[in-house]
């Protein structure tokens, strides 16, 4: 999934913050990668994170959910 080190570091840091706050972790399954990238591009273009956050929560969050 990761094309460079920056994305790996970002995902590790994001998961650490989520786990520290009791929110589980995010893992993007191989079959969801294209949808993830589409949602991420929309977020960058529009600047509205609601759709991306909802999609991540529904498809890619493991562990404790608040």
KEDREN-568520 format. One line per field, with one value per residue (C-alpha): residue number from 1; x negated, y, z negated. Coordinates in Angstrom, 1 decimal, always signed. Each point is the difference from the previous one (the first is absolute). Example, Ala and Ser with C-alpha at 12.3 -4.5 7.8 and 13.67 -1.06 7.14 Angstrom:
KEDREN-568520
k <- (1  2) .
xx <- (-12.3  -1.4) .
yy <- (-4.5  +3.4) .
zz <- (-7.8  +0.7) .
This chain:
KEDREN-568520
k <- (1  2  3  4  5  6  7  8  9  10  11  12  13  14  15  16  17  18  19  20  21  22  23  24  25  26  27  28  29  30  31  32  33  34  35  36  37  38  39  40  41  42  43  44  45  46  47  48  49  50  51  52  53  54  55  56  57  58  59  60  61  62  63  64  65  66) .
xx <- (+0.0  -2.8  -1.9  -2.5  -1.2  +2.1  +3.2  -1.3  -1.0  +3.3  +2.0  -2.1  +0.4  +3.8  +0.5  -2.1  +2.2  +3.2  -1.1  -1.1  +3.4  +1.9  +1.2  -1.6  -2.0  +0.4  -1.0  +0.9  +0.7  -1.4  +3.4  +0.8  -3.1  +1.4  +3.1  -2.3  -2.0  +3.1  +1.4  -3.4  -0.2  +3.5  -1.1  -3.0  +2.0  +3.1  -1.5  +3.0  -1.0  +3.4  +0.3  -3.6  +0.4  +3.3  -1.4  -3.1  +2.1  +2.4  -2.6  -3.5  +0.2  -0.9  +0.1  +1.9  +2.5  +1.3) .
yy <- (+0.0  +2.4  +1.6  +1.8  +0.2  +3.1  -1.9  -2.9  +2.5  +1.8  -3.2  -1.1  +3.3  +0.1  -3.4  +0.8  +3.1  -2.0  -2.8  +2.4  +1.5  -3.3  +0.2  -3.2  +0.2  +0.5  -2.6  +0.4  -3.4  -0.7  -0.1  +3.4  +1.8  +1.6  +1.2  +1.4  +1.9  +1.4  +1.2  +1.5  +1.9  +1.4  +1.1  +1.8  +1.6  +1.0  +0.2  -1.6  -3.0  -1.4  -2.6  -1.2  -0.3  -1.8  -2.4  -0.7  -0.7  -2.3  -2.0  +0.3  +0.4  -2.9  -0.3  +2.2  +2.4  +2.9) .
zz <- (+0.0  -0.9  +2.8  -2.2  -3.6  -0.8  +0.3  -2.2  -2.7  +0.2  -0.3  -3.0  -1.8  +0.8  -1.4  -3.2  -0.6  +0.6  -2.3  -2.7  +0.1  -0.1  +3.6  +1.5  +3.1  +3.8  +2.5  +3.7  +1.6  +3.4  +1.6  -1.5  +1.2  +3.1  -1.9  -2.7  +2.5  +1.7  -3.3  -0.9  +3.3  -0.6  -3.5  +1.5  +2.7  -2.1  -3.5  -1.6  -2.0  -1.0  +2.8  -0.5  -3.7  +0.3  +2.6  -2.1  -3.1  +1.9  +2.0  -1.6  -3.8  -2.2  -3.8  -2.4  +1.6  -1.9) .
